[in-house]
C-alpha cells in the first residue's frame, strides 16, 4: 500500500488561497457592473487585475522563506494588494476584499508581525471609498463594512502567523533532535569502546595473572611428583598454558576492537534525519582509533545535515567518505537552491576550526540553483 506524503502547512495555505482565487474568478460573470452594455472596457481591466493577482500569489507562495529575496517578496505582496484594490474599485463590490483576505494569509511569511499589522490596516482602510461609492451607503455603514472585512482579515493573519511559528518551532525541533541523536550515537560508541578496553584489562590483569601463577606452580609440581601423578600434572600444565594463550588472544582482539565504529554511527545518524533523502557512501569497515577525530567527523556530518534541513530546501543530500592514504575526505553535495555568496555561520566556522586543529581543511562551493558542495579533509596523523 502506497502512503501519501502529507502536505506541509505552507502547501495547504497555498492550495487554500488558490481555491479562493478560483472561486472569485467563477463569480466574475455574475458581477452586475460587468454585465452592463458599457462594461466591456471594465471587463478587460478587471480580468487583468484578477490574473496579475493570481500570478503574483503563485510566484510568492512557491517559496516563502528566503531572507535574501525579501525585497522581491514584498514587491509581490504589493502587487497582490494593488491588484485586489483595483479589482474592488472597478467592480464596486466587496469581492475584492476576499482577495485581500488571501493577501492577509501570506503577510506573516513576508513581513514581521508589526509591519504586517500596519499593512493589514492600510489595505482594508483603502476599501472605504469602495463602499462609500454605493448608493444609500453612509459613512458609518461603510466603516462597519470595512470593519467586518478587517476582522476576518485579522483572524486570517493571526491564524497564519501562528501556523508559521509552529512550522518554525517544528523545524527547530527536528534540528535539535538531529543534534541530540548525533551526541547520543557518539557517546554510545565511545562507551562500547571503553567497555571493551575495561574488559580486556580485567582479563589481562586478573585472569592472565592467575593463569600465569597456576602455570608456574604446575611447573614446580612437575618436579616434585612421579608416576601417574606426574602425567596429570603435565596435562594440567598444558591446559593452563593453552588457557593463558587463549586469554592473551582475546585481550589482543578486544584491544584491537576499541576503535570507534563510524560506519554504524553515521548510518544511524543519517537514518534519524527526517529530511532530505540522504545517500551515504563510506569505506567498509570505517573505524578510527582516535576518538577526537571520530567526533569531528560525526559533528561535521551532523552540521551538514542541520544546514541542509534549515536552509537548502534540498530533496537529496549525498555524503561520500573516502580514505586517501592517511587522510579522510568527505564530499557533501545537495540539490538545493544554493546561494549567490557564502556566509558561514557559527556551525561551519566551528567545524573549520576543529579540522584545522588536526591539520585539516574545509572548503565550500555554491551558486544559485546549484546547491552546496562541502569538501572536508581530516588527516589521521597530526602534522609535525
Buried (B, 14 or more C-beta within 10 A) or exposed (E): EEEEEEEEEBEEBBEEBBEBBEEBBEEBEEBEBBEEEEBEEBBEBBBBBBEBBBBBBBBBBEEBBEEEBEEEBBBBBBBBBBBBBBBBBBBBBBBBBBBBBBBBBBBBBBBEEEEBBEBBEEBBEBBBEBBBEEEEBEEEEBBEBBEEBBEBBBEBBBBBBEBBEEBEEEBEEBBEEBBEBBBBBBEEBBEBBEEBBEBBBEBBEEBBEBBBEBBEBBEEBBEEEEEEEBEEBBEBBEBBBEBBEEBBEBBEEBBEBBBBBBBBBBBBBBEBBEBBEBEBEBEEEBBBEBBEBBBBBBBBBBBBBBBBBBBBBBEBBBBEBEEEEEBBBBBBBBBBBBBEEEEEEEBBEBBBEBBEEBBBEBEBEBEEEBBBBBBBBBBBEEEE
